[in-house]
Amino acid sequence: MKIYILYTGGRIGAIGGEMPLSGPAFVNSFKHNLEPVIMSVNPGLQIYYDWFDELTNEENMEPVDWVRIAERILDRYDDMDAFIVLHNTDTMAFTSSALSFLLAETDKPVIVTGSQIPLFYDSSNPDNSIMYNTDAFRNILGAIRFSMLSVSEVCIYSDDNLYRANRTVLNKSNRDMGFVSPYYPVLGRYKTEPELDYSLVLNKLPNRDTDTLKREMYNIANNINRSIAIIFRLFPIGIDENGEVLLSLLQNIVEQNDTIKGIVIDSIGVGAIPKNRQFVDFLNKINSKGILVIDCSDSAKTDRRYREDLEAAGVINVADMTTISAFAKLTVLLAKYPGIQKDRLSELMISNITGELTHSDRLYGNTNQRLDTGRRLISLNGKYKLINDTKGVITLYNDAGNITEVVWRKDMGQPGYLMMRNDNVLVFCNKKDQVIYSSEIASEGYNTYFIVNDNGDLYVCNQNTNDVVFKVNNDVVITI
C-alpha cells in the first residue's frame, strides 16, 4: 500500500519555539525516528513525502491553501492509495471541510491530522528525537492505520477518533480534547485496533477522471479569491433594541466590499436574530442584490419563531451543517461556479453533497441513510409527516389542518427500518436486516435520495439534478 503524507506546517512540526521545521528537516526526522516504528507494525507499507516550501500556521492559512493541498493530492492521486495531511489544529476544521468539497468526486481516504504537542524535540542527535507519549505520535500512527481501511471520504483523526471532516469543530471548551462532531457520530475509534463503523462512512461512486478533476481545480484556484464568503457572528447585543449595532457592522462590511457573494450568519442558540425590523429588512436587501445569506446556529434546529423571520428575509437554513462547514462549502461553490445564480447556489447549499448535513425531509443513498423504528421524516413546510411506527407500518400524514389525514400507508408486516441504499434502491428491512420491501431499481451512474416533498409526494430523486426518478406513493387519501 502506498500512502502520501503532505506536511503543511503547524505545531506538529515545531521544535523549541513556534515556527515549525522546514519540510526537508521534518521529513528527515520523520524517516529517522518514526518510519521504523510504522514499518514494524505495517510491513510492506510505502510512504511518500511532500511538503509546502512556505509552511502555514493558523494565522496565515487561507482558502488558496485549501486548493494547494487539493492540487497536491490530485497530482499524486492515481499513484497513491491514501493521503494524510499534517496540519495546524486551529484551522484544521476549515481546511478539512473545504477539502471534503474540493475532493467530493474522489473516493480514496484523505485524513487530516495535527497535534497540540510537537512530534520531535531538539537533542544532540542531528535528526532530533521523537516524543512518544504525545498526541502527535498517536495521531500520526492512528491516521496511517485508518487510511489503510476503506474510508472513501475526507476525515479528521484526533485523540483516537476518526471524524467526518465537514461535521467537525474544534473543541473550544477543552482544547486538549481536540475535536468534536456535534451532529454526526464518530466514524471510528482506535482501541487495541482501529474500529470503523462502515454504516456511517460515505459510499461514493468511483471518482471521475483525474485529469478532469485537475482542470476543474485549476479553475477553482483562479477564482477562489474573486467571489468571497464571510462569517458574521451575532452576539447578545442584537437581541433587543440594540439591533442597530449589528446592523451597522454588517452594512459596513457588505457595502465596502463588492466581492462578497455569500454570508454565513452564525446566529445565537436556536437561531435567535435581532428583532430590530431594520436588521431583517437589510438581510432582505442583501438577498435582492444577489448575495446569498445562510443561517447557522449552535442548535441543529432553528426555532420556528426565528425561522419565519429569516425565511421572510430570504435567508436559507442549512439544517445541522456547522458554521465552518457552511462557510467552506459556500467558498468552494462560489469558486467552482463563477457567476452562479443565487437560486442555484441556494439549491446546492441545502443539498447533501458529501455528508455535511442531515435533512429532516429526506434520506440520502450515498450514505445509506435510514428511517428507524419510531422515527419520522417531515416535509420542509411542516405539512406532511412520514412515520415508521413500532409495528412496521409506514404512514404519510397531512396534519396541516384541523383534521389529520392519512395520505398513504404501507404495512410491512413486521417492524424494521426504511433505507435509501447506495445502489439507488429504496428498501424496508426487518430487525434481522432481511429485505421485506424493495422499490424499483434506479439507473446507475449517479446518487439518489428519497424525499417527502411539500406536496405530500414520496419521490426518489437524482441527487445531482434533483429530477424525479420515480414516485413511491399513490394518491389515496383516508381521513381519520
C-alpha positions in Angstrom: 0.0 0.0 0.0 1.2 3.5 -0.9 0.5 6.4 1.4 1.2 10.1 0.6 2.0 12.3 3.5 1.8 16.1 3.0 3.4 18.3 5.6 1.9 21.8 5.6 3.3 23.1 9.0 1.7 23.5 12.4 2.7 22.7 15.9 3.2 19.0 15.0 6.5 20.1 13.3 7.6 22.7 15.8 10.7 22.4 17.9 11.7 24.7 20.7 9.5 27.5 19.5 6.5 28.5 17.5 8.0 28.1 14.0 7.8 24.5 12.5 10.7 22.6 11.0 11.3 23.1 7.3 9.9 20.4 5.0 13.2 18.6 4.4 14.2 18.8 8.1 10.8 17.4 9.2 10.8 14.6 6.7 14.4 13.7 7.6 13.5 13.5 11.3 10.3 11.5 10.4 12.2 9.0 8.4 14.9 8.5 11.1 12.6 8.4 14.2 9.1 7.4 13.2 9.2 5.4 10.0 10.9 2.4 11.6 8.1 2.2 14.2 5.4 2.5 11.5 7.0 -0.2 9.3 7.4 -2.6 12.3 3.6 -2.8 12.5 2.7 -2.2 8.8 5.2 -4.3 6.8 5.1 -3.6 3.1 3.8 -0.1 3.6 5.3 2.5 1.3 5.3 6.2 2.4 5.9 9.1 0.0 6.5 12.5 1.5 5.8 16.1 0.3 5.7 19.5 1.9 5.0 23.1 1.3 8.1 25.3 0.8 6.2 28.1 2.6 4.8 26.4 5.6 1.4 27.5 7.0 0.3 28.2 10.6 -3.1 29.1 11.9 -2.6 32.8 11.3 -1.8 32.5 7.6 -3.9 29.6 6.3 -6.2 30.9 3.6 -8.7 29.4 1.1 -6.0 29.4 -1.6 -4.0 27.0 0.6 -7.0 24.6 0.7 -6.8 24.5 -3.1 -3.0 24.0 -2.9 -3.5 20.9 -0.7 -6.2 19.5 -3.0 -4.0 20.1 -6.1 -1.1 18.2 -4.5 -3.4 15.3 -3.7 -4.7 15.2 -7.3 -1.2 15.4 -8.7 -0.4 12.1 -6.9 -3.9 10.6 -6.9 -3.5 7.9 -9.5 -0.3 6.6 -7.9 -1.3 6.5 -4.2 -3.8 4.5 -2.2 -4.4 7.0 0.6 -3.4 10.5 1.7 -2.5 12.1 5.0 -2.3 15.9 5.6 -0.3 17.2 8.6 -1.8 20.5 9.6 -2.2 23.0 12.4 -5.1 22.3 14.7 -6.7 25.8 15.0 -7.8 26.0 11.3 -7.9 22.2 10.6 -11.7 22.1 10.6 -11.8 24.8 8.0 -9.3 23.2 5.7 -10.6 19.6 6.1 -14.2 20.8 5.5 -13.1 22.6 2.3 -11.1 19.5 1.2 -14.3 17.4 1.5 -16.0 19.7 -1.1 -12.9 20.2 -3.3 -12.4 16.4 -3.4 -16.1 15.4 -3.3 -15.8 13.4 -6.5 -12.9 11.3 -5.3 -13.1 8.0 -3.4 -9.8 7.4 -1.6 -9.1 8.1 2.1 -7.9 11.6 2.9 -7.1 12.1 6.6 -6.1 15.4 8.1 -4.4 15.4 11.5 -2.1 17.5 13.7 -1.3 17.9 17.3 -1.1 20.2 20.3 2.4 19.0 21.3 5.2 18.7 18.7 6.3 15.3 17.4 10.0 15.9 18.0 12.3 17.6 20.5 15.7 19.1 20.0 18.5 16.9 21.1 22.2 16.2 20.5 21.0 13.9 17.7 21.1 15.9 14.4 17.9 14.1 13.4 16.2 15.3 16.6 14.4 12.8 18.9 10.8 11.7 19.0 8.4 12.4 21.9 6.5 9.2 22.2 3.8 9.9 24.7 2.2 12.7 22.8 -0.9 13.4 20.7 1.4 13.9 17.7 2.8 10.4 17.9 -0.6 8.8 18.5 -2.4 10.9 15.8 0.0 10.0 13.1 0.0 6.3 13.8 -3.8 6.3 14.1 -4.2 8.3 10.9 -2.0 5.8 9.0 -3.9 2.8 10.3 -7.3 4.2 9.4 -6.0 5.3 6.0 -5.4 1.6 5.3 -9.2 0.9 5.6 -11.9 1.7 3.1 -12.7 5.3 4.1 -13.8 6.9 0.9 -14.0 10.5 2.3 -12.1 13.3 3.9 -11.7 12.8 7.7 -10.0 14.3 10.7 -8.2 12.0 13.0 -7.6 13.2 16.6 -7.4 11.7 20.1 -8.1 8.1 18.9 -11.2 9.2 17.0 -11.9 9.4 13.3 -14.4 12.1 12.3 -16.1 13.1 9.1 -14.2 16.3 8.3 -17.2 18.5 7.4 -19.0 17.6 10.6 -16.1 18.5 12.9 -15.3 21.6 15.0 -12.5 22.4 17.4 -13.5 21.7 21.0 -13.3 25.2 22.5 -14.2 24.0 26.0 -11.2 21.7 26.2 -8.6 22.2 23.6 -6.7 19.2 24.9 -9.6 17.1 23.8 -9.1 18.1 20.2 -12.3 18.0 18.1 -15.9 17.1 18.4 -18.6 16.2 15.9 -21.8 17.8 17.3 -24.4 16.4 14.9 -22.9 13.2 13.5 -21.4 10.1 15.1 -17.7 9.3 15.2 -16.8 7.2 12.2 -14.2 5.1 14.0 -12.3 4.7 17.2 -8.8 3.3 17.8 -8.9 0.9 20.7 -6.4 -2.0 20.6 -7.0 -1.9 16.8 -8.8 0.6 14.6 -12.5 0.0 14.6 -14.5 1.6 11.8 -18.3 1.8 11.6 -18.8 1.2 7.9 -22.5 2.1 8.2 -21.6 5.7 8.9 -19.0 6.1 6.1 -19.8 7.6 2.7 -20.3 5.1 -0.1 -19.1 7.1 -3.1 -19.3 6.4 -6.7 -15.9 5.7 -8.3 -14.1 9.0 -8.8 -14.2 10.9 -12.0 -11.2 11.1 -14.4 -8.3 12.7 -12.5 -7.3 14.9 -15.4 -10.8 16.4 -15.5 -10.6 17.0 -11.7 -7.3 18.7 -12.1 -8.6 21.1 -14.8 -11.5 21.9 -12.5 -9.2 22.5 -9.6 -7.1 24.9 -11.8 -10.2 27.0 -12.4 -11.1 26.9 -8.8 -7.6 28.2 -7.9 -8.1 31.1 -10.2 -11.5 32.0 -8.7 -11.1 31.2 -5.0 -10.4 34.9 -4.1 -12.7 36.6 -6.6 -16.1 36.0 -5.0 -15.8 35.5 -1.3 -18.0 34.4 1.6 -17.8 35.6 5.2 -19.0 34.5 8.6 -21.0 37.1 10.5 -21.4 36.1 14.2 -24.3 37.5 16.2 -23.9 38.3 19.9 -26.4 39.2 22.6 -26.3 43.0 22.0 -28.5 42.4 19.0 -31.3 40.5 20.7 -33.4 43.6 21.6 -33.5 47.3 20.9 -29.7 47.5 20.2 -30.0 45.6 16.9 -28.8 48.7 15.1 -25.2 48.0 16.3 -25.1 44.7 14.4 -26.9 46.3 11.5 -24.2 49.0 11.3 -21.4 46.4 11.4 -23.0 44.2 8.7 -23.8 47.3 6.5 -20.2 48.4 6.7 -18.8 45.0 5.7 -21.1 44.4 2.8 -21.2 48.0 1.3 -17.4 48.4 1.4 -16.6 45.1 -0.4 -18.4 44.2 -3.6 -16.6 40.8 -3.9 -18.8 39.4 -1.1 -21.3 37.0 -2.6 -22.3 35.0 0.4 -22.8 35.5 4.2 -23.0 32.8 6.8 -24.8 34.2 9.8 -23.7 32.4 13.0 -26.9 33.0 15.0 -27.4 32.6 18.7 -28.7 29.4 20.3 -31.7 28.1 18.4 -31.3 30.7 15.7 -32.1 33.9 17.5 -31.6 37.1 15.5 -32.2 40.7 16.4 -35.9 41.6 16.4 -35.0 45.0 15.1 -37.0 45.4 11.9 -34.2 47.3 10.2 -31.9 44.3 10.6 -34.3 41.9 9.0 -35.0 44.4 6.2 -31.3 44.7 5.5 -31.0 40.9 5.2 -33.8 41.1 2.6 -31.9 43.9 0.8 -28.8 41.8 0.7 -30.6 38.9 -0.9 -32.2 41.2 -3.5 -28.6 42.2 -4.6 -27.8 38.5 -5.3 -25.8 37.9 -2.1 -26.8 34.5 -0.5 -27.4 34.7 3.2 -27.3 31.4 5.2 -28.4 30.8 8.8 -26.4 28.6 11.1 -26.9 28.2 14.8 -25.5 26.5 17.8 -28.5 24.2 17.6 -29.2 21.6 14.9 -32.7 23.1 14.5 -33.7 26.7 14.2 -36.6 27.7 16.4 -39.8 28.3 14.4 -40.2 31.8 15.8 -36.9 32.9 14.3 -37.1 30.7 11.2 -40.2 32.7 10.0 -38.3 36.0 10.3 -35.3 34.5 8.5 -37.3 33.0 5.7 -39.2 36.2 5.2 -35.9 37.9 4.7 -34.8 35.3 2.1 -32.3 33.6 4.4 -31.9 29.9 3.9 -31.4 27.4 6.6 -28.8 24.6 6.2 -30.2 22.1 8.8 -27.4 20.8 11.0 -24.4 21.9 9.0 -21.8 23.5 11.1 -20.9 27.2 10.6 -17.4 26.2 9.5 -18.7 23.6 7.0 -21.2 26.1 5.6 -18.5 28.7 5.1 -16.1 26.3 3.5 -18.9 24.8 1.2 -20.0 28.3 0.1 -16.5 29.4 -0.6 -15.8 26.4 -2.7 -19.1 26.6 -4.6 -18.5 30.3 -5.5 -15.1 29.4 -6.8 -16.2 26.3 -8.7 -19.2 28.0 -10.4 -18.2 31.7 -11.0 -21.3 33.7 -11.8 -23.7 31.2 -10.4 -27.2 32.4 -9.9 -28.3 32.8 -6.3 -31.2 30.4 -6.6 -29.0 27.6 -8.0 -26.4 28.4 -5.2 -29.2 28.0 -2.7 -30.2 24.6 -4.1 -26.6 23.4 -3.8 -26.2 24.7 -0.3 -29.2 22.8 1.0 -28.2 19.7 -0.9 -26.1 17.0 0.8 -23.0 16.9 -1.4 -20.7 14.8 0.7 -22.4 14.0 4.1 -22.2 17.5 5.5 -25.8 17.8 6.6 -28.9 15.8 7.6 -32.2 16.7 6.1 -35.5 16.2 8.1 -37.3 15.5 4.8 -35.1 13.0 3.0 -32.8 10.0 3.1 -29.6 10.1 1.1 -28.5 6.9 -0.7 -24.8 7.8 -0.8 -24.7 7.5 3.0 -27.2 4.6 3.2 -29.4 6.8 5.4 -32.3 5.0 7.1 -35.5 5.8 9.0 -35.5 3.7 12.1 -38.5 2.5 14.1 -40.3 5.3 15.8 -38.6 8.0 13.6 -40.2 10.4 11.1 -39.4 12.5 8.1 -41.1 15.9 7.9 -41.5 18.0 4.7 -39.8 21.4 4.8 -43.1 23.2 5.1 -44.0 21.0 8.1 -47.3 19.9 6.5 -46.5 16.2 5.8 -45.0 13.6 8.1 -43.8 10.1 7.2 -43.7 7.9 10.3 -42.2 4.4 10.7 -44.2 3.0 13.7 -43.2 0.2 16.0 -45.4 -2.3 14.2 -43.8 -1.9 10.8 -46.4 0.4 9.3 -45.1 3.3 7.2 -47.7 6.2 7.2 -47.7 9.5 5.5 -49.8 12.1 7.3 -51.1 15.5 6.4 -51.8 17.3 9.6 -51.7 20.9 8.5 -55.4 21.5 9.1 -57.8 20.7 11.9 -58.3 17.1 10.6 -55.4 14.7 10.3 -55.3 12.8 7.0 -53.6 9.6 6.1 -52.3 10.3 2.6 -50.6 7.0 2.2 -49.9 3.9 4.2 -48.0 0.6 3.7 -48.0 -2.2 6.2 -44.6 -4.1 6.1 -45.9 -6.8 8.4 -43.1 -6.5 10.9 -41.1 -3.7 12.5 -37.8 -2.5 10.8 -36.2 0.4 9.0 -36.6 2.2 5.7 -33.3 2.7 3.9 -32.2 4.6 0.8 -29.3 2.4 -0.3 -26.3 3.5 -2.3 -27.3 1.2 -5.2 -30.3 3.6 -5.6 -32.9 1.1 -4.3 -35.3 2.0 -1.5 -35.8 -0.9 0.9 -37.5 -1.8 4.1 -35.6 -4.3 6.2 -36.7 -6.1 9.4 -34.6 -6.2 12.6 -32.5 -9.1 11.1 -31.6 -6.9 8.1 -33.7 -9.0 5.8 -35.3 -7.1 2.9 -39.1 -7.0 3.3 -39.8 -4.4 0.6 -37.8 -3.2 -2.3 -38.5 -0.4 -4.8 -37.8 -0.4 -8.5 -34.1 -0.1 -9.3 -33.0 3.4 -10.3 -30.5 3.9 -13.1 -26.8 3.6 -12.2 -24.2 6.3 -12.6 -25.5 8.8 -10.0 -26.6 9.1 -6.4 -30.2 9.3 -5.3 -32.3 10.5 -2.3 -35.7 9.7 -1.0 -37.8 12.7 -0.1 -41.1 13.8 1.4 -41.8 16.9 -0.6 -44.1 19.9 0.3 -47.0 18.5 -1.8 -47.1 15.2 0.1 -45.3 13.2 -2.6 -42.8 10.5 -1.9 -40.1 10.6 -4.5 -36.7 9.0 -5.3 -34.7 11.8 -7.0 -31.4 12.2 -8.8 -29.0 13.8 -6.3 -27.1 15.7 -9.0 -30.1 17.2 -10.8 -33.0 16.8 -8.3 -35.0 15.2 -11.2 -37.6 12.7 -10.1 -36.6 9.1 -10.8 -39.8 7.5 -9.6 -42.7 8.1 -7.3 -43.2 5.8 -4.3 -46.7 6.5 -3.0 -50.1 6.6 -4.6 -52.7 9.4 -4.2 -55.2 7.7 -1.9 -56.4 10.0 0.9 -58.0 8.5 4.0 -59.5 10.8 6.8 -59.0 9.6 10.3 
